[in-house]
Amino acid sequence: MKHVSILNHVIGPIMRGPSSSHTAGPHRIGRVARGLLGEKPLKAEFLIDPSSSLAVCYHDQGSDLAFVTGLLERELTDPAFHAMFDEARKEGLGLRFALEPFDEADHPNSVLIRLEGVEGATVRLHARSVGGGSIEIASVDGFPVHLVGDSHELLVEAEPAAASALLERLLAWDPQATRIEGATTVLLHGFSPRAPEEGFLASLRKLPGLRRLRHARPVMHPLGGEILFKDTAGLIEMASTKGWSLAEAALAYEERLLELPRETLMAEMDARLAVMIESIRQGIEDNPPMQLLEPTASRLLASERSGGLFLGGPHARAAARALAAMHTNGGSGVVCAAPTGGSAGVLPAVTATLMEDLNISREATVKAMWAAGAIGLALDRRSTFSAEVCGCQVEIGAAGAMAAAAVVEAAGGTALQACDAAATVFQNMMGSVCDLVQGIVEVPCHSRNAALASQAFLCADMILGGYTNPVPLDETIDAVDSVGRMLPEELRCTSRGGLALCPTALAMKRRRGGDETGRR
């Protein structure tokens, strides 16, 4: 079963815009790659398949900067992010990015990385950024592996004759350690949420026949615990039996999976809420420089307050706040993926509206975010957050579904009602394509975030008011996944269909060019 953490994969990471697949994911890949190299990098080469969606946008969306930031072991929120190529030169790191086909490319966000260290170490790995900041390392030096960044990983390359003795020692740390046969050597792979002790690593290095020992540390919370429920039906049954709301079920799940106390979990979610609120403030007050759009959130809010809108009210203010957070995202500011960077406006807008307009306490709002996380958990277990795979319905559509559950939670609704509100949003968004104009996460992403922030309140009210959802959440998610995979690649984040091909969209002038980011 796919293990998903709400803090690791659903609400978070805290990142730079505009896209979690193209900044948060590459940053995590860069950090894991540095760990696998095992020393300071001297040269780094990144190959991207020309037919991939990553090829279209890796420069405009800052993927190149994010890869390098991770390699340099710097935080993605580092103020020097836009000058990271200059930082690399200062550290003597030579870089090459190239659009070249490679045999292992099997995902829209595949990348082949070759690294050389200052002391002569090398590593070659194939990695994928699979949505919402989640990653997969699919091969290391030609050996097939599956590393996702949520555990300590030991890769032990050995002579065939010595492999059995080394594997016996490795099994003492990971009882499920595996053996992978290569052409001339054997790779032994073990992983654990607990770090290997230095004495244990030293004992491995002393064994004869060892070719190479690599240790990659986790780049997110290690998953050391058990899964509390396997699907949404199990969640709802448990919540009903124990008298839990959806948020309480989500907290219990995460507490068991991450083996962290509830107080720590609540504090981490509160920190994500703080980033969300700040992203709205920046989008309203600072007018972040975007590439295509002029910031309009402050104008919409002012018009609503002066009575200039036909209806106005919390729905309109939520839409304006979603625009504001997306303005910050589009300006490469710091946001919280929820569940992705391209959908980082919906949940901030809804939570801010709950607190500012509807007098929901901060603690209750944080709990509402846990309810939202339970919906993202259901999606990520069964499908993906990647628009490159399933279209916009699993990004902004997912954010709307998550936010609808948050509203139901804040209103005192049941876990079943929250899941039904989320399913209703998904049903309305099914088939939504990802047709970002000029490969930039602005058009139509900003207006969709605004619309889904408003729709979250509407769908929550429908369920709270007596509408009966006909198809349960997990079945709806399965349908969303099926429909998304039927979409042609032109409608899945490649900018080769939909609005992206409209003459006016193609003719839009860049307000801010790539040269201003400090890249070369």
N, C-alpha and C positions, 0 to 999 in steps of 0.2 A: 504494500500500500504506500502511496505517495505521502510522505510526512510533510505537513505544512504547518508553519508557525505563523500566528497572526502578526507578531511583531517583526519577524524576519521577512515575511513574504507578502503580507496583505496591507497593513497600515505602516508604511515605512518601506525602504529606508528614508532617512532624511538625506536629501540629495540636492544637486543643482539641476535646474531645468535645462532643456525642455522635455526630455524623454528619459524615463527610467531604463528602458531597453538600451538606450544609447549613451547614458551617462552613468547611472548607478550600476548597471550590469557590467560595462567595460571596466569601471573602477574596481569592482570586486574581482573581475578576471585578472586585472593587472596585479592586484595584491596577492592572489593565489599564485600567479606566475612567478612573482618575485620570491615567494616562499619555496617554490619548486626549484628555482635556480639555486637558492641557498647562499647567495652572496650579492654584493652590489653589482648591478648590471652595467656593462660597458657598451653593448650594442643591442638594439632591439629592432626586429623587423616584423611588420604586421601585414599579412596578405588577406585581402577581402575579395571574395568572388564577384566579378563584375555584374553578374545577373541578380545579386542579392539586393534586398531592400537596404541593408547596411551600406552598400556601395553608393546608394542614392544620397544618403544623408549623414554619413559618418563625420564629415567635416562641418557641415552647417549645424548639426546638433551636438557637436562637441565630443563625439566619441573618441577622437584622437587625443584630445586633452585629458579625457577621463582615463584612458588606458595608461597614459604617461603618469598621471597623478597617482594611480595605484602602484605602478612600478617604483615610483619614488617614495612609496610608503607615506604619502601625504593624504590628508583628509579631503574628501570631495568638496567640503565646504570651505577649504583653504582660500583666503582672500586672493592668493596669487594664482588661482585656477586658470585664468585667461592668459597668464604669462608662463604656463607650465613648460612650454617648449624652451623658453629662455632658461627656466630653472634646470631643465634637463641638460642644456648645454653647459651651465655652470658646474654641474656635477660630472661632466665628461661623458654623458650618455649620448651616443649616436642613434638617430632614429630614422626609420624608413617605413612609410606607408605606401602600399601599392595595390592597385586593382588588378589582381591576377587570379585566374582559376586555380583551384587545387582539388585534389581527388577527394578529400574528406568533406568538402563543403556539402552540408545536407540540411541546412537551416537558413532562413532569411537573415539571421544575425550570426552566421558562422565567421570565425576568424582563425587564421593559422599564425601562430606566434613563434618566432625563433629568437632566443636570447643567448647572449654570451656574457659571462661575468668577468670582473677585473682579475680574478685568479684563475681563469681558464675554464670554469664550468660552463656547460651549455645545456639547454633544454629546448625541446620543440613540442608544442602542444596545440591541439585543436580545441577551441572553446566556442560555446554558444551563449548568447544573452537571450534568455527565453521568456522575458516579460516581467515587468514589475520590479526589476533589479535582480531577479533570480538568474542563476547561471548554471552551466554544466561544463565541466572539463571532460571531453570525450576521449581524448587520447594523450598520452605523454610519451614522447620518443617512440612513437609508433605502436605502443601497447594500448589496447582498449581499456579505458577505465571509466568510472562515473563519479566525479567529484563535484559536490554542489556547494561547498563552502561552509557547511554547518557542523563540521567535526574536524578533529585532528586526523591527518592522513599520513601514513607512512608508506612510501614506495621503495622497495628494496630490490635492486637489480643484482642478480647473482649468476655465477657459473652454474650450469645444470647440475653438476655433481655435488654442489654445496647447497642447493636450494632446499632440500628436505630438512637439513639441520637448521637453516635460517628460518624456515617456515615454522618449525617446532618452537623456536624461541619467540617468533612473532605471535604465535597463537596464545602465548601467555598474556599478551596485552590485548589482543582482539581474537576471541575464540572463533570468529567467523572469517578470519583472514583467508585470502584466496591466492591461488597460484595461476599465473598467466604465462603460457609458453610463447617464447619468441623464436626468431630464426636461429640465434646463437646463444641467447641468454634467457633467463627466466625472471619475470617480475612478480614479486610478492607484494600484495596490497592489503593493508590493514587500516581500520579507522575506528575512532572512539571519541566520545564527547570529552573524555579526560586526557589531558596532555601526557605523553610518555615521559617518564623520569629520565634525567640525564644519565643516570647510571645504567638504565636499560638501553638507551641509545649507544652508550659507550660499549656495552657488551655486544651489541650487534656489530659494531664496527670492528671488533677484534676477531670475529669469526672468519675463517679462511673462505675464499671464494666470493667475497662481497665485492661487487663492482661499484655500486653507488647506493647511497642512502639519501632519500629525499623526505623532508618533513614539511608539510603544508599546514599552517595553522588555520583555524576557522576565521571567517571574515564576518560572521554573524553569531547569534546565540547558538551554542551547541545544543543539539536535541538529545538529551540524555534520558528522558522519561518515556512514559507509555502514552498511547493514544486512548483518550477517554471514550470517544464514540467514533464510529467509522463512516457515518453518513448523516444527512440532515434528519432522516426519520429517527435514527438513534438519539440524536440531539434532542428532538422534540419530545420523544418518549421520556428521556431522562429528566428534562426540564419539567415536564408535567408531573412525573412521579415525585420529584424533590421540591416542587413549588418554585422553581427557578424562572427568572426571566431569561431572555436570550443572552443578555450581557453576562449574567451570572453563570450561565452554561459555558460561555466563551472563556471567561476568566478561569473557571475550573479546568477547562481543557488545557489552557496555556500553562497554568500552574503545574499541572501534572507533566506536560511535555517538556517544559524548560527547567523544571525543578527549581523554580524561583518562587519566593513568597508573594502573596497577593499585593502587599504594600509596594514591592519593587515593580511589579507589573503595572499597577495603577500609576506609579510615578513615571515610568517610561512612557505610558500612553499620554499622560499629562504633558510631558515634554514634547511629544508630537503635536498635541493640540496647541501648545505655545508657538511652535513653528508655523502651524497653519494660520493662526491669528496674525502673526507677524507678516506672513506672506500677503494677507489681505491688506494690512496697513500699508505695506510698501507699494502694493499695486494701486492703492487709492492716492497716497500722498506723494510718492516718489516718481510716478509716471515712468516706469522702467522702459528703457529703449528696446523695442522689439524690432524684428526684421521686416515685417510686412504691415502689421496693424498699428494704428494710432491708439494709445490708451484711452478708453472711454468709460471705465468703471466709475470714476469720480463724477463725471458728467451725468451718468444715469442715476446715481444716488442723489445728486443735487436736484435733479428734475423730479424725482420721486418725493423728496422732502418738500419741495415747493408746490406740490400738487399738479405737476405737469404731465403725469401719466394718467391714462384712462382708468386703470384699476389701482395700480400701486400695491402697497402693503407688503407683508413679510415675504410673499412669493417674489415680488420684484426686487426687494432688497437682497434676498438670497441670490438671485440671478446676478445682480451687480457685484456682490461679494465674490461670486465664482469667477466673474470676469477679472476682478482685481487679483485674485490668487494666480490666475492664468497669465495675467500681465507679468507678474513676478517670475513665473515659470518661463515665459517666452523671452524674458530678459536675462536668462541664465542665472536667476536668483535662487536662493535657498528655499526649497519647498519640501513637503512630505508626500511621498508617493502614496496614493490612496485610491485604487491600488497601484496606479502607475503615475508617471510624470504628466502624461497627456491627459489624465483625468484628475489632476491635483487641485482642481477648483471646486468640485462638487461637495465633498465632505467638509472642507473648511467653511464653505459658505453656509451649509446647513447647520453646523455646530455653532458658528458665530451667530446665526439667526436665532437658534434656540436660546442662547444666553442673552443676547442683546435685545431681542424683540419679544421673546416669550418667557423671560424670567426663569429659565431653567438654570439651576446651580451649576457651577463648574464641575463639581464631583459627579453630578447626574449626567452632565454632558460627556465627561470622560467615560462613564459607563455606557452611554449611548454609542460611543465609538467602539467599545468592545462588541456591542451588538452588530454594528456595521462590519466589524472584523469577522464575525461568524459567517456572514454572507460571502465575503471574499474567500474565506476558508473553504466553503462548499464549492465555489467555482474553481479554485485552484486545484482542489483534489481531483476534480472530474474533468477539467478542461485546462485553460491557460489564460493568462492576462495579456497575451501577445497579440496585438492587432495585425502583426505580420502573419499570424497563423489563422486568426478567426475574425478579423475586422474590428471595427470600433465598438461593437456590441460587448466585447469582453474588457474594454477599457472604460470609456465614459458610460456605457450602459451598465457596467458592473458598479461603477461609482454611484450611479443613481439608485441602483438596487440596494447597495450598502447604506446609502443615506436614508432611504425610505425605512429600512429596518431601524436605523438610529432614531428617526422621528417616532416610530411606534414605541420603542423602548422609553423615550423621554415622556411619552404620553401615558405610560403605565400599561401598555398592551402586553399580550402574552408572547411567548416565543413563537408559537404557531402564527399569530397575526403578523409578527415582524417578518417571518419567512414568506408569508403570503404577499405582503406588500412588496418585498424584494422580487418575488416571482412575477408580480404584475408589471413592474418596471422592465424586467428582462423581456417579457412577452411583448411589450410595446417597442422595445429597441431591437428585437430579433431581426437579423439581416442587415443591420447598420454597417456600412462600409467604411473603411479607412482611406480617405482620398485627400490627404493633406496637400495643400497647394505648395508647389515648389519645394516639397520635401521638408517643410517647416511646420512645427507643431503650433500653428496659430489659426489657420483657416482650413476647415470649419470648427476646429477644436474648441476655440474660446466660446463661440455661441452655443455649442452643444453642452459644454459644462454649465453654462448659465441656464439653459433650458432644463437640464436634468436636475439641477438644484431645486428648481421650482417644481418639477414633476415629482420629486421625492416626497414633498409635502402632500401633493394631490393624491398619489397612490396610497400613502399612509392613511389619509383621511378616508379614502374609499373603503379600505379594509376595516378601519375603526368604525366606520359608519354602517357596515353591514354587507358590503360587497363580498361575494363568495368567490375566492380564487379557484378556478376549475382544475388547474394542473399544478401539482406540488413543485416545490423549488428544485429538487434534484432532477426530476423529469424535464423541467423547463431548461435547466442548465445543459442537460444532455442534448436537447433540441437545439439550443444556442450553439453548442460545440459542433453539431452535425452541420447546421446551416453555414456556420463560419468556414468550415473546411471545404464546403462546396463553392465558396466564392472564388472567382479567378484571381490569380496573383495581382492582376492590374488593380484590384479593389482591396488589396491588403497591404497598405503602407508602402507602396512602391511609387506613388504619384503618377501612375500611368492610366488612371481612369477617373470617372466621376468629376467632381468640381475641379480637380487638378488639371483637366484638359480643356476647361472652358477658356475661350480667348481672353476674357478679361482677367481671369486668374493667372494665366501665363504672362500677361503683360504687366502684372503688378510690380511696382518698383520697390527695390529693397531700401528700407529706411536706414538699415545698419548692415554693413557688409562684413564678410568674414575677416578682412584684414584688421578690423578694429579689435579683434579678440586676442591679438598677439601671436597668432599662428603664422607659419610660413609654408 
